[in-house]
Amino acid sequence: MNLQNARTFESVRAQVIARADAALPDAIVRVADLRMTPEGHLALPGDRTYRLNDWSRKNLASMLGLRWDRWFQSTSGQERAEELNRRFSRTPGEKKIRAWRDDTGAADGVARAFLAPTFTPIDDARLFERMHTMMRGLMDEYRFSVVTLTDSTTHYTAVHVTPMDVDGRGDLLHPGFHLRNSEVGASALSIDDHWLRLVCSNGLMVRVGEKRALYRTHRAIDDDQLAASMVIAVGRLPERWKTSFAWMQRARQLEVPHPDAAVAAILADSAEVPRAMLEEAQRAALREADHSRFGVVQAITWVAHAVNKDPDVRFAMERLAGDYLAAAA
């Protein structure tokens, strides 16, 4: 990783705003008024049609009580439409449907999620506009090393331009923060302390005092309160970095006799981490010349970065590794 190739705040903000421009107004509709066409498009009142993405399809299956892939694997489009429309007609209540503009022209939009009518999302564009207004100078000190936008979640990793040397021999770590959000109800808004190990681009999230820098479920909040909470969270990071940096230095001194067993203890109970990633992390820990507590952390975060491709799995692995590091205190 070369931070000269990482992105500035203004570059990421421009991408976020451009993405938000493709959003359609939220629609609140009665479920019984929805219809599925044989072509697989969702028909809304007013002659609008939406395609489904993976996340909205998962929402729809949960809402109607069915297993989409299993039930519709061998059915025709007409049969699928008939079954879904039967279930729509028997489902009470309303849903808020969030959607993108469909630039392919196949439909009027692409459904993003089916949510409770009262769901009040804190959208990414709003976050970055608040950061632009209240923290523009502060954000100049950071570079965004990772920006990942999926159907369900968004991830923004920003690291400070000034590194810290964990062992006095050039093992450089860049402190920063990881912002995760979901505009479609998949996760809360959170900011976590983040560390980037320059030599291998591993990421690590640490909770100082067992608290995240910011955690907020999606509900109504005015702009001033939102901006204040973000300013406080980012402003407190340097003091928190001192604590977690000391944990890393201590973790280098703590030998782990069986690093593969330590990896299993860290990851095995997590529903978010696939078995294949756990086993790969065990192999990496045994290969690692450093069998300290810090080495176990690095094995997990290396697999999260280099082998795994799912940003939410990476998030879970980096967070669990950070919890293990914190226990060294």
Steps between C-alpha positions, in 0.01 A plus 500: 500500500632841398300781657591722207254284304230525768213742450432841649184580689374725219545222244293258708240766579451565127441129441248481786306802372496364144367167627229675701385687190384165357258441790125515434256642758396245760157347435266382775257243360260241630647153456168370366527752213832360375521259211780294345515469122601182316816687394601526867424870542311644794196704392402788732184710492529771239641276226855501639717189474813419700763234452628324813860493617637231731423687822144600408433143383614378841270756668208390285555132573511569873189716484301233315640202692670308220842376388546666165777292344368172633137556404548666163800308369298298250182706458402716204466876527123466481490247785727716712283806439183311594645378830640842595178680408297256710725582797493875431119498504496333844765716667367794703668833564729739313866507404741777412676410175837660431625490142766612254440633153534214248748627244460182293146599405367153585276647771421835663729423791697241697346416838757527778298394806156445652493677836261606772323825409652668808858403410704823483838432340810712550626504142867509405462827310370667814796371701756622250331839464513543879868399500567743215332784690634434850827307455647602165839598644516194722421269209804635312712298745348171379515288188233245409669165445179300443159601366257210446138555399269197494125449465463478878789684668765763435852501644743792514846451652701818559853504645708784634789611280745472794596139589614351831781245534384208713842342564752778428626306196280639227181295548275796418135524598266774385222576751162611374132412499260267325152631423235240422146591409190358337233706329279191477485368855779242486709664776517800727725799440835438672848646522776273633866564575698353212865409445666434165824299506691642206719196422205274416200736485329315787221687676404475867212648698536556873244600762664705776321460830273246325332795327486588132585855400142542373200268476154616404198310377305660216243739640418868466783739589547864405807613306662688790475201734632267230793731426581539870505124560739449207729787602523358852565146374780597260645758740547237772684258275862614566461439874346160434784412260752544781321235703463245221859559384620410850289183478673404176843551650404281796345235275835456324647381832230240575580158356214278380593127521228386256409783262258285298299428815500871580358578155224244552412652836476846340301417188311173556193649669447772241208443263652763268830318436483198265669180603735524203633836623552363852702208367703724270580726796613198702740400223627856475560515876707180489703632206560830676850518648363725772308277744416787730155637568579770242590229248162330547329834437703552183417152370126566534514847347721381212241237405222757540679725250681267260279189478149614585312718250187586700528843673259400777700185577816713503329739739408215736848343492681828558268585788540159667878520462487843662302362795766230546771766491318707760493200733880525515452802723 
